[in-house]
């Protein structure tokens, strides 16, 4: 599954947005509808994304098939999310020993009366989960349920049921995951942000390090990586910040050294444009955390998109 891998690049799909974006925060209802065992959650200011054709084109390039299917179904369902959605979130989670599932959450001011009237008019066949009415999303095979007038949950039937079980207290929800809730408070003031749990972080770091992940040093630090988070800010150029939380200072320093080695190797093999991008990236360790920061102008980042370096990261 590629959901974890795209954590470093999904936010970049919004990086060319030329406007100042608002914070992409989840409401209490939205948080409670996320199952406790979240692997990764990605939250974006949907209006900022929609306002930039370049950002939308980049998003189409890097968004994994699983998320494309969810977004396409949402947009073609007649729910008018392009006009009404303010925030869009995707979360992957472990489903009681049944593998991994993905659920989507949209927040905005939805015209629920019109939507419900259309469902009645078309004699849409619904299902009921306790007091929740679940509606099919056209021919996609996916479903949607409104938690209230401002929050909808969508995904395949089992993912939606898992979200409702979490929200209704039948199963543990995200708010009971103290570590992830604490991590969220560090990032949800940004327009684009993401959280990964330990397993998701390990998968992401293995992808970032490439061949260096085969080294003995990486085996030493891998299991000491606890979680990670990233944010994107584009109010003045492009700013990307990644923090990887580890169990101790030595682990963070070792992992940061490995990442610096990978950067040096890619710099020796890269084009002048790619070398400039690597020079604009800092990698440090601090109090048990690895901190990666990248900054550039919109124009510089736009030029980087077609480079072999960027393609090797997102493929």
C-alpha positions in Angstrom: 0.0 0.0 0.0 1.4 3.4 -1.0 -0.5 5.6 1.4 2.5 5.9 3.9 5.0 6.5 1.2 3.2 9.5 -0.2 3.2 11.3 3.2 6.3 13.3 2.1 4.9 14.3 -1.2 1.1 14.6 -0.9 1.4 18.0 0.7 3.6 19.2 -2.1 0.6 18.9 -4.4 -0.7 22.0 -2.7 2.6 23.9 -2.5 2.0 26.1 -5.6 -1.1 27.6 -4.2 -0.6 31.4 -4.5 -2.9 32.4 -1.7 -2.6 32.5 2.1 -4.3 29.3 3.3 -6.2 28.9 6.6 -5.6 26.2 9.1 -7.0 22.7 8.3 -8.4 21.6 11.6 -10.6 18.7 12.3 -13.8 19.1 14.4 -14.5 17.0 17.5 -17.0 14.9 15.5 -14.4 14.3 12.7 -11.7 13.3 15.2 -14.1 10.9 17.0 -15.0 9.2 13.7 -11.3 8.2 13.2 -10.6 4.7 14.5 -7.9 4.6 17.3 -5.4 2.5 15.3 -4.6 5.2 12.7 -1.5 4.6 10.6 -1.6 8.0 8.8 -3.9 10.9 8.6 -3.5 13.7 5.9 -5.5 16.9 6.2 -5.6 19.7 3.7 -7.3 23.0 3.2 -9.5 22.0 0.3 -10.3 25.5 -0.9 -6.7 26.4 -1.1 -6.0 23.3 -3.2 -9.0 24.0 -5.5 -7.8 27.5 -6.2 -4.6 26.4 -7.9 -4.7 24.5 -11.2 -1.0 23.8 -10.8 -1.5 22.3 -7.4 -4.3 20.2 -8.7 -2.2 18.9 -11.5 0.6 18.0 -9.1 -1.9 16.3 -6.7 -3.0 14.1 -9.6 0.6 13.1 -10.2 1.4 11.9 -6.7 -1.9 10.9 -5.2 -2.1 7.1 -4.7 -4.9 5.1 -6.5 -6.7 4.4 -3.2 -7.1 8.1 -2.5 -7.9 9.0 -6.1 -10.8 6.6 -6.0 -12.2 8.1 -2.9 -11.9 11.7 -4.2 -13.3 10.9 -7.6 -16.3 9.1 -6.0 -16.9 12.1 -3.7 -16.7 14.6 -6.6 -19.0 12.6 -8.9 -21.6 11.8 -6.2 -23.6 15.0 -6.7 -22.7 16.2 -3.2 -21.1 19.4 -4.7 -18.0 19.1 -2.5 -16.0 21.4 -4.9 -18.2 24.2 -3.8 -19.0 23.2 -0.2 -16.0 21.5 1.3 -13.5 23.5 3.3 -11.3 20.7 4.7 -10.6 17.2 3.4 -9.0 14.4 5.4 -7.9 10.9 4.6 -6.9 8.3 7.2 -5.6 4.8 6.9 -6.1 2.6 9.8 -5.8 -1.1 11.0 -9.2 -2.9 10.8 -9.3 -5.5 13.6 -6.8 -7.9 12.0 -8.5 -7.5 8.6 -5.7 -5.5 7.0 -5.7 -1.7 6.3 -8.6 0.5 5.3 -8.9 4.1 4.3 -11.7 6.5 5.3 -12.3 10.1 4.1 -13.8 13.0 6.0 -15.1 16.2 4.4 -15.9 19.3 6.4 -17.8 22.3 5.1 -21.3 23.9 4.9 -23.2 21.2 3.1 -26.7 21.7 1.7 -28.0 18.6 3.5 -31.7 19.3 2.8 -31.2 19.4 -0.9 -28.9 16.4 -0.8 -31.4 14.3 1.2 -34.3 15.4 -1.0 -32.3 14.3 -4.1 -31.7 10.9 -2.4 -35.4 10.5 -1.8 -36.3 11.7 -5.4 -34.0 9.1 -6.9 -35.2 6.4 -4.5 -31.7 5.7 -3.3 -31.5 2.5 -1.3 -29.9 3.3 2.0 -28.6 1.1 4.9 -28.8 1.9 8.6 -26.0 1.5 11.2 -27.7 2.2 14.6 -29.1 5.8 14.2 -26.9 6.5 11.1 -28.2 6.5 7.6 -25.6 5.4 5.0 -26.0 6.4 1.4 -24.4 4.8 -1.7 -22.2 7.1 -3.8 -23.4 6.3 -7.3 -21.7 3.5 -9.1 -18.4 3.7 -7.2 -19.4 1.1 -4.7 -18.5 3.5 -1.9 -20.8 5.0 0.7 -21.3 8.3 2.6 -22.9 9.2 5.9 -23.5 12.7 7.4 -22.5 13.0 11.0 -24.1 16.5 11.0 -24.6 19.4 8.6 -20.9 20.2 8.4 -19.2 16.8 8.5 -19.5 13.8 6.2 -17.6 10.4 6.3 -17.1 8.5 3.1 -15.3 5.3 1.9 -16.1 1.6 1.3 -18.8 0.1 3.4 -16.6 -1.5 6.0 -14.5 1.7 6.4 -17.6 3.8 7.0 -18.9 1.3 9.5 -15.6 1.3 11.4 -15.8 5.1 11.5 -19.3 5.0 12.8 -18.3 2.4 15.4 -15.6 4.7 16.6 -17.8 7.8 16.7 -20.6 6.0 18.5 -18.3 4.5 21.1 -18.7 0.9 20.0 -15.0 0.8 19.2 -12.0 3.0 20.4 -11.5 6.2 18.5 -8.7 8.6 17.7 -9.3 10.8 20.7 -8.2 7.8 22.9 -4.9 7.6 21.1 -3.0 10.0 23.4 0.3 10.0 21.4 -1.4 10.9 18.1 -3.6 13.6 19.7 -0.5 15.2 21.2 1.2 15.1 17.8 -1.9 16.6 16.1 -1.7 19.7 18.4 1.8 20.4 17.0 0.6 20.7 13.4 -3.1 21.4 12.9 -2.6 25.1 12.7 -1.2 24.6 9.2 -3.0 24.4 5.9 -1.6 21.0 5.0 -0.4 18.5 7.6 0.0 14.8 8.2 0.7 12.4 11.1 2.1 8.9 10.9 2.3 6.2 13.6 5.4 4.1 14.3 4.9 1.6 11.5 4.0 4.3 9.0 7.0 6.3 10.0 9.3 3.3 9.5 7.9 2.7 6.0 8.3 6.3 5.1 11.8 6.5 6.3 12.8 3.3 4.5 11.5 4.9 1.2 13.3 8.2 1.8 16.7 6.5 2.7 16.6 4.1 -0.3 19.7 1.9 -0.4 20.9 3.4 2.9 18.0 1.6 4.6 19.9 -1.7 4.0 22.8 -0.5 6.2 23.3 -2.0 9.7 22.9 1.5 11.3 19.4 1.7 10.0 18.4 -1.6 11.5 19.6 -0.2 14.8 17.4 2.9 14.7 14.4 1.6 12.8 12.5 0.2 15.8 13.3 3.3 17.9 11.3 5.6 15.6 8.1 6.4 17.3 6.1 8.7 15.0 6.4 11.5 12.5 4.6 14.6 11.3 4.9 17.1 8.5 3.4 20.5 7.6 3.3 22.6 4.5 3.1 26.4 4.4 2.9 28.5 1.3 2.1 31.9 2.5 5.5 33.1 1.3 7.0 30.6 -1.1 7.1 26.9 -0.2 8.0 25.6 3.2 8.0 22.0 4.1 8.8 20.7 7.6 9.1 17.1 8.7 9.7 15.9 12.3 10.5 12.3 13.1 10.2 11.4 16.8 12.5 8.8 18.1 13.1 7.2 21.5 16.4 8.9 22.3 18.9 11.4 21.3 21.4 8.9 19.9 18.8 7.3 17.6 17.8 10.7 16.2 21.5 11.7 15.6 22.2 8.4 13.8 19.2 8.6 11.6 19.9 12.3 10.8 23.5 11.3 9.8 22.1 8.6 7.5 19.8 11.1 5.8 22.6 13.6 5.4 24.6 10.9 3.7 21.8 10.2 1.3 21.5 13.9 0.5 25.2 14.2 -0.3 25.0 11.2 -2.6 22.0 12.5 -4.4 23.7 15.9 -4.7 26.7 14.4 -6.5 24.5 12.7 -9.0 21.9 15.5 -9.5 21.4 18.3 -11.9 22.2 21.9 -10.9 18.5 22.4 -10.2 18.4 19.3 -7.9 21.6 20.4 -6.2 20.0 23.8 -5.4 17.0 22.0 -3.9 19.2 19.8 -1.7 21.1 22.9 -0.6 17.8 24.4 0.4 17.1 21.4 2.7 18.4 21.2 6.2 18.6 17.9 8.3 19.2 18.2 12.0 18.6 16.2 15.2 17.4 17.8 18.4 16.3 16.3 21.7 15.4 12.9 20.2 13.8 14.2 17.0 15.0 14.4 13.4 14.0 17.7 11.8 14.0 18.2 8.0 13.1 21.5 6.5 12.9 22.6 2.9 12.2 26.1 1.5 12.1 27.7 -1.9 10.2 30.1 -4.1 7.1 28.9 -6.0 9.0 29.2 -9.2 11.9 27.1 -8.0 9.7 24.4 -6.8 7.6 24.4 -10.0 10.9 23.8 -11.9 11.8 21.0 -9.6 8.7 18.9 -10.4 10.0 17.6 -13.7 13.4 16.7 -12.4 14.6 13.0 -12.1 15.1 13.6 -8.3 11.5 14.5 -7.7 10.3 11.7 -9.9 12.4 9.2 -7.9 10.9 10.4 -4.7 7.2 10.2 -5.8 7.2 7.1 -8.0 
